Amino acid sequence: SVIGRAPGARVMPYGVLGNNNLAKKVGAVAPEPGDDMVILDPAGMHHIRGGPSNAHGAAGAIYAWLGINNDDYFPKSVIEAVTEPLKAKYHAYGDKHCIHVVGFDFRTRNVEKQEAIEILTEAYGNALMEFCVSGKKSLRLLPISGGIFSGYWGDSMAQFSEITAEALERAYFYMPPDRQRIIDGANLEMCIYMMDQVPFFEKAFNGVDTTGKDPWGKPGCAAPLCLGRDYRRQQPAYAG
């Protein structure tokens, strides 16, 4: 996959565990995560409150891989940090590393596209900040608030993929410079489990010219800022 939009996440045709809906065994498509890699867990608030043993779907598969699928509670540090939607917390389970993040449940309220971007910007920002303290070099992301949480956006993957790409890009540009440098030196993958969704995310994430020039011919400028977006207005809490 070509690297397009900041922060340079590559769209990959597999989920965070290296499998997809056509090859469901962990590691069937790509190696399962190693000790140098962190994966993102798309937790629901009910997962954090009810414990890993109550989870199903993508989260349930991740908890089985982490070895916590029979646990009644998450680690105390996770429970204390993830107290509401959009919060995130990194935790090491032995040699397996995970950032638990709760997205927004778009089934609960209809929002316009711009508001959806702003909501998910905070979630991605919190997740990226947690990655920065992990000390690891690779991060497998996935679309936060995807699947059952996407609400009516799930019926328009073209729109939802654009929301995801824009939110991740904004999250990066809100980060303090020292944290941006950590992200710049990391390997980021946007992992897409459903194969029919991959083309939409490829288009959304690779829509910016990788030569560093924007469509209006301003050479050498960081593409998102060239496009006239001011990411430093109304900064989210994690930006400091």
Secondary structure as GFF3:
##gff-version 3
##sequence-region A 1 240
A	DSSP	beta_strand	10	12	.	.	.	ID=ss1
A	DSSP	beta_strand	37	43	.	.	.	ID=ss2
A	DSSP	alpha_helix	45	50	.	.	.	ID=ss3
A	DSSP	three_ten_helix	52	54	.	.	.	ID=ss4
A	DSSP	alpha_helix	57	66	.	.	.	ID=ss5
A	DSSP	alpha_helix	76	81	.	.	.	ID=ss6
A	DSSP	beta_strand	88	93	.	.	.	ID=ss7
A	DSSP	beta_strand	96	102	.	.	.	ID=ss8
A	DSSP	alpha_helix	113	134	.	.	.	ID=ss9
A	DSSP	beta_strand	138	141	.	.	.	ID=ss10
A	DSSP	three_ten_helix	147	155	.	.	.	ID=ss11
A	DSSP	alpha_helix	157	174	.	.	.	ID=ss12
A	DSSP	alpha_helix	177	184	.	.	.	ID=ss13
A	DSSP	beta_strand	187	191	.	.	.	ID=ss14
A	DSSP	three_ten_helix	195	197	.	.	.	ID=ss15
A	DSSP	alpha_helix	198	205	.	.	.	ID=ss16
A	DSSP	alpha_helix	223	226	.	.	.	ID=ss17
A	DSSP	three_ten_helix	237	239	.	.	.	ID=ss18
###
